[in-house]
Amino acid sequence: MNLSRWNGYAPKRQQEILSEMSSLVRNRVMPLPRYLLLHPEARLSDAEVDYVYQWAKSEREHLNTAADSANPVMTGSSR
């Protein structure tokens, strides 16, 4: 993932990245343990982990809403 290119990723890829990021943070895989050896101050508190998880979840929902409004589903009454 390259955040400087975030807007260049397709919305589906953005959702995948957000999902993976929240999973890695929640499972304490990120920040990387070897990075934490040199930078122990980068260790995330439980509150910070929850914040990142909730933020990523909210962003995924926002992307879903944007995708839904861009691609409305045809219903029986709108034909």
DSSP file (Angstrom, degrees, kcal/mol; ACC not computed):
  #  RESIDUE AA STRUCTURE BP1 BP2  ACC     N-H-->O    O-->H-N    N-H-->O    O-->H-N    TCO  KAPPA ALPHA  PHI   PSI    X-CA   Y-CA   Z-CA
    1    1 A M              0   0    0      0, 0.0     2,-0.5     0, 0.0     3,-0.1   0.000 360.0 360.0 360.0 135.9    0.0    0.0    0.0
    2    2 A N    >   -     0   0    0      1,-0.1     3,-1.9     3,-0.0     4,-0.0  -0.936 360.0-163.4-125.9 105.8    1.2    3.4   -0.9
    3    3 A L  G >  S+     0   0    0     -2,-0.5     3,-1.4     1,-0.3     4,-0.3   0.767  88.7  64.7 -64.3 -25.1   -0.8    6.2    0.8
    4    4 A S  G 3  S+     0   0    0      1,-0.3    -1,-0.3     2,-0.1     3,-0.1   0.690 108.8  41.8 -70.2 -14.6    0.5    8.8   -1.6
    5    5 A R  G X> S+     0   0    0     -3,-1.9     3,-1.8     1,-0.1     4,-0.7   0.151  78.7 120.4-111.4  16.5   -1.3    6.9   -4.4
    6    6 A W  G X4 S+     0   0    0     -3,-1.4     3,-1.4     1,-0.3    -1,-0.1   0.877  73.4  51.5 -51.8 -46.9   -4.4    6.2   -2.4
    7    7 A N  G 34 S+     0   0    0      1,-0.3    -1,-0.3    -4,-0.3    -2,-0.1   0.657 102.6  62.2 -69.1 -13.9   -6.7    8.0   -4.8
    8    8 A G  G <4 S+     0   0    0     -3,-1.8    -1,-0.3     2,-0.1     2,-0.2   0.647  85.2  92.8 -83.4 -16.0   -5.3    6.0   -7.7
    9    9 A Y  S << S-     0   0    0     -3,-1.4     5,-0.0    -4,-0.7     0, 0.0  -0.546  86.3-110.6 -77.1 143.0   -6.5    2.7   -6.2
   10   10 A A     >  -     0   0    0     -2,-0.2     4,-2.4     1,-0.1     3,-0.4  -0.389  31.6-110.2 -65.0 150.4   -9.9    1.4   -7.3
   11   11 A P  H  > S+     0   0    0      0, 0.0     4,-2.3     0, 0.0     5,-0.2   0.858 119.7  54.5 -53.1 -38.0  -12.5    1.6   -4.6
   12   12 A K  H  > S+     0   0    0      1,-0.2     4,-2.1     2,-0.2     5,-0.1   0.918 109.3  47.2 -63.3 -41.7  -12.6   -2.2   -4.3
   13   13 A R  H  > S+     0   0    0     -3,-0.4     4,-2.6     2,-0.2    -1,-0.2   0.886 109.1  54.7 -66.0 -38.7   -8.8   -2.2   -3.7
   14   14 A Q  H  X S+     0   0    0     -4,-2.4     4,-2.6     1,-0.2    -1,-0.2   0.914 108.3  49.3 -59.4 -42.8   -9.2    0.5   -1.2
   15   15 A Q  H  X S+     0   0    0     -4,-2.3     4,-2.4     2,-0.2    -2,-0.2   0.911 110.6  50.2 -62.9 -42.4  -11.7   -1.6    0.7
   16   16 A E  H  X S+     0   0    0     -4,-2.1     4,-2.6     2,-0.2     5,-0.2   0.922 111.2  48.5 -61.1 -44.5   -9.3   -4.6    0.6
   17   17 A I  H  X S+     0   0    0     -4,-2.6     4,-3.0     1,-0.2    -2,-0.2   0.929 111.9  48.7 -62.7 -46.4   -6.5   -2.5    1.9
   18   18 A L  H  X S+     0   0    0     -4,-2.6     4,-2.4     1,-0.2    -1,-0.2   0.895 112.3  49.3 -61.6 -40.6   -8.6   -1.1    4.7
   19   19 A S  H  X S+     0   0    0     -4,-2.4     4,-2.0     2,-0.2    -2,-0.2   0.928 114.0  44.7 -64.3 -45.9   -9.8   -4.6    5.7
   20   20 A E  H  X S+     0   0    0     -4,-2.6     4,-2.7     2,-0.2     5,-0.2   0.914 112.8  51.7 -64.9 -43.1   -6.3   -6.0    5.7
   21   21 A M  H  X S+     0   0    0     -4,-3.0     4,-2.5     1,-0.2     5,-0.2   0.933 110.7  47.0 -60.5 -47.0   -4.9   -3.0    7.7
   22   22 A S  H  X S+     0   0    0     -4,-2.4     4,-2.5     1,-0.2    -1,-0.2   0.881 113.1  49.8 -65.6 -36.1   -7.6   -3.3   10.4
   23   23 A S  H  X S+     0   0    0     -4,-2.0     4,-2.2    -5,-0.2     6,-0.2   0.926 111.5  47.8 -65.9 -44.8   -7.1   -7.0   10.7
   24   24 A L  H  <>S+     0   0    0     -4,-2.7     5,-2.8     2,-0.2     6,-1.4   0.902 115.7  44.4 -64.1 -41.5   -3.3   -6.6   11.0
   25   25 A V  H ><5S+     0   0    0     -4,-2.5     3,-1.6    -5,-0.2    -2,-0.2   0.934 113.5  49.7 -68.2 -45.8   -3.6   -3.9   13.6
   26   26 A R  H 3<5S+     0   0    0     -4,-2.5    -2,-0.2     1,-0.3    -1,-0.2   0.852 112.0  48.3 -63.5 -34.3   -6.3   -5.7   15.6
   27   27 A N  T 3<5S-     0   0    0     -4,-2.2    -1,-0.3    -5,-0.2    -2,-0.2   0.323 114.7-119.0 -88.7   8.5   -4.2   -8.9   15.6
   28   28 A R  T < 5S+     0   0    0     -3,-1.6    -3,-0.2     2,-0.2    -2,-0.1   0.766  80.6 122.9  61.1  29.6   -1.2   -6.9   16.7
   29   29 A V      < +     0   0    0     -5,-2.8    -4,-0.2    -6,-0.2    -5,-0.1   0.727  56.7  88.7 -86.2 -26.1    0.8   -7.8   13.6
   30   30 A M        +     0   0    0     -6,-1.4     2,-0.2     2,-0.1    -2,-0.2  -0.954  69.7  44.4-120.4 142.3    1.3   -4.1   12.8
   31   31 A P  S    S-     0   0    0      0, 0.0    13,-0.1     0, 0.0     5,-0.1   0.617 110.2-108.6 -59.1 153.8    3.4   -2.3   13.6
   32   32 A L    >>  -     0   0    0     -2,-0.2     4,-2.1     1,-0.1     3,-0.6  -0.265  17.8-126.9 -57.8 137.3    5.8   -5.0   12.9
   33   33 A P  H 3> S+     0   0    0      0, 0.0     4,-1.3     0, 0.0    -1,-0.1   0.869 110.8  53.6 -54.3 -39.0    7.5   -6.5   16.0
   34   34 A R  H 3> S+     0   0    0      1,-0.2     4,-0.8     2,-0.2     5,-0.1   0.836 107.7  51.1 -68.6 -29.5   11.0   -5.9   14.6
   35   35 A Y  H X> S+     0   0    0     -3,-0.6     4,-1.9     1,-0.2     3,-0.7   0.895 106.1  55.3 -68.6 -40.2   10.1   -2.2   14.1
   36   36 A L  H 3< S+     0   0    0     -4,-2.1    -2,-0.2     1,-0.2    -1,-0.2   0.773  96.5  65.5 -65.9 -25.9    8.8   -2.1   17.7
   37   37 A L  H 3< S+     0   0    0     -4,-1.3    -1,-0.2     1,-0.2    -2,-0.2   0.895 113.7  31.8 -61.0 -38.4   12.2   -3.3   18.9
   38   38 A L  H << S+     0   0    0     -4,-0.8    -2,-0.2    -3,-0.7    -1,-0.2   0.717 133.0  32.8 -88.9 -23.7   13.8   -0.1   17.6
   39   39 A H    ><  +     0   0    0     -4,-1.9     3,-2.3     1,-0.1    -1,-0.2  -0.570  61.8 165.3-133.6  69.0   10.8    2.1   18.2
   40   40 A P  G >  S+     0   0    0      0, 0.0     3,-1.6     0, 0.0    -1,-0.1   0.753  74.0  69.5 -61.0 -22.6    8.9    0.9   21.3
   41   41 A E  G 3  S+     0   0    0      1,-0.3    -5,-0.1    -3,-0.1    -2,-0.0   0.649  86.8  68.1 -69.1 -12.8    7.0    4.2   21.5
   42   42 A A  G <  S+     0   0    0     -3,-2.3    -1,-0.3    -6,-0.1     2,-0.1   0.523  70.5 120.1 -83.0  -5.9    5.2    3.1   18.3
   43   43 A R    <   -     0   0    0     -3,-1.6     2,-0.3    -4,-0.2   -13,-0.0  -0.391  64.7-128.2 -60.6 132.7    3.4    0.3   20.2
   44   44 A L        -     0   0    0    -14,-0.1    -1,-0.1    -2,-0.1    -2,-0.1  -0.663  13.4-133.0 -88.7 137.3   -0.4    0.9   19.9
   45   45 A S     >  -     0   0    0     -2,-0.3     4,-2.5     1,-0.1     5,-0.2  -0.324  31.7-103.0 -74.9 167.3   -2.6    1.0   23.0
   46   46 A D  H  > S+     0   0    0      1,-0.2     4,-2.4     2,-0.2     5,-0.2   0.899 125.1  52.3 -58.2 -40.2   -5.8   -1.0   23.1
   47   47 A A  H  > S+     0   0    0      2,-0.2     4,-2.3     1,-0.2    -1,-0.2   0.892 109.4  48.5 -64.5 -39.6   -7.7    2.3   22.5
   48   48 A E  H  > S+     0   0    0      2,-0.2     4,-2.6     1,-0.2     5,-0.2   0.896 110.3  51.1 -67.8 -40.1   -5.5    3.1   19.5
   49   49 A V  H  X S+     0   0    0     -4,-2.5     4,-2.5     1,-0.2    -2,-0.2   0.939 112.3  46.9 -60.7 -46.4   -6.0   -0.3   18.0
   50   50 A D  H  X S+     0   0    0     -4,-2.4     4,-2.9     1,-0.2     5,-0.2   0.897 110.5  53.1 -63.3 -39.7   -9.8    0.0   18.4
   51   51 A Y  H  X S+     0   0    0     -4,-2.3     4,-2.6     2,-0.2    -2,-0.2   0.935 110.7  45.7 -61.3 -47.2   -9.7    3.5   16.9
   52   52 A V  H  X S+     0   0    0     -4,-2.6     4,-2.6     2,-0.2     5,-0.2   0.917 114.1  49.8 -62.1 -43.2   -7.8    2.3   13.8
   53   53 A Y  H  X S+     0   0    0     -4,-2.5     4,-2.3    -5,-0.2    -2,-0.2   0.941 113.5  44.6 -61.0 -48.2  -10.2   -0.6   13.5
   54   54 A Q  H  X S+     0   0    0     -4,-2.9     4,-2.4     2,-0.2    -2,-0.2   0.884 113.3  51.3 -66.0 -38.5  -13.3    1.6   13.8
   55   55 A W  H  X S+     0   0    0     -4,-2.6     4,-2.6    -5,-0.2    -1,-0.2   0.940 111.1  47.1 -62.5 -47.2  -11.9    4.1   11.4
   56   56 A A  H  X S+     0   0    0     -4,-2.6     4,-2.3     1,-0.2    -2,-0.2   0.896 112.1  50.9 -63.0 -40.0  -11.1    1.5    8.8
   57   57 A K  H  X S+     0   0    0     -4,-2.3     4,-2.2    -5,-0.2    -1,-0.2   0.922 110.9  48.6 -62.5 -44.4  -14.6    0.0    9.2
   58   58 A S  H  X S+     0   0    0     -4,-2.4     4,-2.3     1,-0.2    -2,-0.2   0.901 111.0  50.1 -62.8 -42.1  -16.2    3.4    8.8
   59   59 A E  H  X S+     0   0    0     -4,-2.6     4,-2.4     2,-0.2    -1,-0.2   0.883 109.2  51.6 -65.3 -38.6  -14.1    4.1    5.7
   60   60 A R  H  X S+     0   0    0     -4,-2.3     4,-2.3     2,-0.2    -1,-0.2   0.916 110.4  48.9 -63.5 -41.6  -15.1    0.8    4.2
   61   61 A E  H  X S+     0   0    0     -4,-2.2     4,-2.5     2,-0.2    -2,-0.2   0.897 110.0  51.9 -63.8 -39.7  -18.8    1.6    4.8
   62   62 A H  H  X S+     0   0    0     -4,-2.3     4,-2.4     2,-0.2    -2,-0.2   0.918 110.0  48.4 -62.1 -43.7  -18.3    5.0    3.2
   63   63 A L  H  X S+     0   0    0     -4,-2.4     4,-2.4     2,-0.2    -2,-0.2   0.892 111.1  51.0 -63.7 -39.8  -16.8    3.4    0.1
   64   64 A N  H  X S+     0   0    0     -4,-2.3     4,-2.6     2,-0.2    -2,-0.2   0.916 110.7  48.7 -63.2 -43.0  -19.7    0.9   -0.1
   65   65 A T  H  X S+     0   0    0     -4,-2.5     4,-2.3     2,-0.2    -2,-0.2   0.915 112.0  48.7 -63.3 -43.7  -22.2    3.7    0.2
   66   66 A A  H  X S+     0   0    0     -4,-2.4     4,-1.6     1,-0.2    -1,-0.2   0.898 112.7  48.1 -63.5 -40.6  -20.4    5.7   -2.6
   67   67 A A  H  X S+     0   0    0     -4,-2.4     4,-1.6     2,-0.2    -2,-0.2   0.900 110.8  51.3 -67.1 -40.1  -20.3    2.6   -4.8
   68   68 A D  H  < S+     0   0    0     -4,-2.6    -2,-0.2     1,-0.2    -1,-0.2   0.897 111.0  47.1 -64.3 -40.0  -23.9    1.9   -4.2
   69   69 A S  H  < S+     0   0    0     -4,-2.3    -1,-0.2     1,-0.2    -2,-0.2   0.799 112.5  50.1 -73.1 -27.0  -25.0    5.4   -5.1
   70   70 A A  H  < S+     0   0    0     -4,-1.6    -1,-0.2     1,-0.3    -2,-0.2   0.760 120.6  35.3 -78.6 -25.7  -22.8    5.3   -8.3
   71   71 A N  S  < S-     0   0    0     -4,-1.6    -1,-0.3    -5,-0.1    -2,-0.1  -0.639  81.8-166.4-128.5  73.5  -24.3    2.0   -9.4
   72   72 A P        -     0   0    0      0, 0.0     2,-0.4     0, 0.0    -3,-0.1  -0.336  21.5-122.8 -64.5 142.2  -28.0    1.9   -8.4
   73   73 A V        -     0   0    0     -5,-0.1     2,-0.4     1,-0.0    -2,-0.0  -0.681  22.7-119.7 -85.7 134.0  -29.6   -1.5   -8.6
   74   74 A M        -     0   0    0     -2,-0.4     2,-0.2     2,-0.0    -1,-0.0  -0.601  32.0-164.2 -74.2 127.8  -32.6   -1.8  -10.8
   75   75 A T    >   -     0   0    0     -2,-0.4     3,-1.1     1,-0.1     4,-0.3  -0.665  34.8-103.2-106.2 167.7  -35.7   -2.8   -8.9
   76   76 A G  G >  S+     0   0    0      1,-0.3     3,-0.6    -2,-0.2    -1,-0.1   0.821 120.8  51.4 -58.2 -33.0  -38.9   -4.2  -10.3
   77   77 A S  G 3  S+     0   0    0      1,-0.2    -1,-0.3     2,-0.1    -3,-0.0   0.640 105.4  55.3 -82.2 -13.8  -40.6   -0.8   -9.7
   78   78 A S  G <         0   0    0     -3,-1.1    -1,-0.2     1,-0.2    -2,-0.2   0.340 360.0 360.0-102.2   8.4  -38.0    1.2  -11.5
   79   79 A R    <         0   0    0     -3,-0.6    -1,-0.2    -4,-0.3    -2,-0.1   0.461 360.0 360.0 -79.6 360.0  -38.0   -0.6  -14.8
